[in-house]
Amino acid sequence: MDNEKLEINRNNLNHRRKRIERIKMFIITFIIIFLLLPTILCLILFSKINSLEKEIKILKVMHDDEYDTYKDSMNSSHKDNIVHAAEKETVNHATQVNDSKEVSNESLDKESKDKDSVDIKKIENNKKVYLTFDDGPSIYTEKILDILNENQIKATFFVIGKTDSYSKAMYQRIVNEGHTLGMHSYSHQYKNIYNSLENFKKDFNQLSDLLYEVTGVRPNLFRFPGGSSNQVSKVDMSQYIRYLNDKNITYFDWNVVNGDATGEKLTSDKLVENVLSGVKNKKVSVVLMHDSPTKLNTVNSLPKLIRELKEQEYNILPIDQDTVSVQHVRAESIK
Ligand SMILES: [Zn+2]
C-alpha cells in the first residue's frame, strides 16, 4: 500500500516537473520572440537607416547641387581664402594701377578718355567678380550667352559632357565669344566619379577629350561637383586634388552663391539680391550659378545683376590663369 502511494506521488512529481519544464520553455520562447527579435529587427533597421541617410546625402547634394551642403564650410573656410585672396590682390593692385595710368596717357580722344576714367576707377576699386555657370550646356546656354554678349561681359562656364549638336555648338560659342570654358566632370554622377580615383580619371579625360575635339581647346580649369570640400566622396578628396595638381589643372570653388540651387525656387530679384550681398566687401568674388533646364530665373536675373554690378563698379571678368584661386580645400595644402 505504501509502495503504491509512493508510486503515485512520484508520478505526480514527474508530472509537475514536466509542466514546469513546459512553462520554462514557453517563457524562453516568449523572451526570444518578444525581446530578442525586436532587438535584431532594430539593429537591421538601424543599419538600413544609416545607408539611407548616406543615399539622401548624395541625392541632396545632387539636387541642391552645391549650395546647401556647403554653405557652412563656406562660412568658415572661405574667410581664410578671402584673406588669402586679398593678400595676393594687394600685390596685383599696384601693377594694375600703373598699367591703367599708361593706358590713360595714350588715350587721345575724349570719348576713350571718359571710358578709361571709368575703367581706371574700376581698376582702382579692384573689386573683381567672376560669374560662373555650372552644369551646362542646357536649353538656356544660348540665352545666357546672348545676355553676356549684349552686356559685353565675359563669364566662366563649368560644363559637363554632352554630344548632341546643340551642346557642341554651345561649347564652341563659349570659346569663340571669349568666355572661359572649364570642366565640371563628364557624367556629373557623384556615385560614379567619387567612387574611385580610376572612375574620376576616366570621366575627367573623357570630358577633356570631348571639349578638345569640339573646340580645339583643352581646358585647364575644373570645378568639382559639390566642390573640393564635398562630403560625398568615398575617396579622400586629396587624391583627386593631387591628380589635378599633377596635371596642372586649377580647380575653382566659389565664395558667393546666387542661391539658385536651394530647394525653394527663388525669384530673379532674390537671386540678384543674394549675389549683391555676397560680393559686398570682397575683393574677389567667384559667384556660383547654374545653367540648367530648371534655372530659368537665373537667366532672367542676369540683365539686372550685370547692371547693378556695373553700377557699383565691379569688374566682371572671366576666370583666367591669373585669377586668384578660390578653393574650399587649398590645392597647395595637398602634397
Ligand atoms: Zn554641378
Boltz pocket constraint, residues with backbone or C-beta under 6 A from the ligand:
constraints:
  - pocket:
      binder: B
      contacts: [[A, 65], [A, 66], [A, 134], [A, 135], [A, 184], [A, 188], [A, 225], [A, 226]]
      max_distance: 6.0
